[in-house]
Structure formats: structure tokens, C-alpha cells
Amino acid sequence: MEKFVPYQKLSKKKRRELNAKRREIWPISPITRKPENPKAYNRKKAQRRENDDSRSVRF
């Protein structure tokens, strides 16, 4: 039987293991997700438009 060690006194490695084990049983993701802002500038979208030569004809 393991001795009880307060959470604050656990090593960083042990705290990470304990947190990971606790996180596995959560029914929903703890990360808050929200839709992207349609008015915000999106770099990836801008690059795609710039590199898309399929619709333009070069002379």
C-alpha cells in the first residue's frame, strides 16, 4: 500500500501522470471550442487564393 503524499509535494512527473489519469475520465473535452470569426483575416485562406492558378489563364 502506497503512502499518502499531498498533491503539492508530488514530483512534477507524478503530478502529470495523475492529471492525465484524471483527464481520461472526463465526459467532455475541457478545451473550450468556438467557431472561427468569419470577419477575421485568415492567412491560410489568403495563401490558397494567391496560389490558385486553375481559374486564371496566363498568356
C-alpha distance (Angstrom), angle and dihedral (degrees) to the residues before:
residue distance angle dihedral
M1 . . .
E2 3.81 . .
K3 3.77 121.5 .
F4 3.79 117.8 -112.9
V5 3.80 111.3 -105.3
P6 3.82 119.7 -174.8
Y7 3.80 114.4 -114.0
Q8 3.82 92.5 -117.7
K9 3.80 91.1 56.7
L10 3.80 96.3 49.4
S11 3.77 117.7 107.2
K12 3.78 118.0 -102.6
K13 3.80 90.8 -108.9
K14 3.82 93.1 51.9
R15 3.83 91.6 46.8
R16 3.81 90.2 52.9
E17 3.81 91.3 49.8
L18 3.81 91.3 48.8
N19 3.80 92.7 47.4
A20 3.81 91.2 48.7
K21 3.79 91.4 50.7
R22 3.81 91.5 49.8
R23 3.80 91.9 46.4
E24 3.82 92.4 56.5
I25 3.79 93.1 67.2
W26 3.81 97.5 52.1
P27 3.82 110.3 116.8
I28 3.82 93.8 -144.6
S29 3.76 134.1 32.4
P30 3.82 112.1 -90.4
I31 3.79 90.0 -143.6
T32 3.77 113.1 98.4
R33 3.77 109.8 -130.9
K34 3.77 125.1 -164.5
P35 3.81 133.0 172.9
E36 3.79 119.3 -92.6
N37 3.78 116.7 -96.6
P38 3.84 105.3 -107.1
K39 3.81 91.3 -153.6
A40 3.81 94.2 54.0
Y41 3.82 120.6 99.9
N42 3.79 112.3 -104.8
R43 3.82 114.8 -159.2
K44 3.81 94.7 -163.3
K45 3.78 92.4 53.1
A46 3.82 91.0 49.1
Q47 3.83 92.1 51.8
R48 3.78 91.5 50.8
R49 3.80 91.8 54.3
E50 3.79 91.8 46.4
N51 3.82 94.0 51.3
D52 3.80 96.0 41.8
D53 3.82 104.2 107.0
S54 3.80 96.4 157.1
R55 3.80 95.6 94.4
S56 3.81 98.5 41.6
V57 3.80 124.6 73.1
R58 3.80 119.0 -139.3
F59 3.81 121.1 -150.3
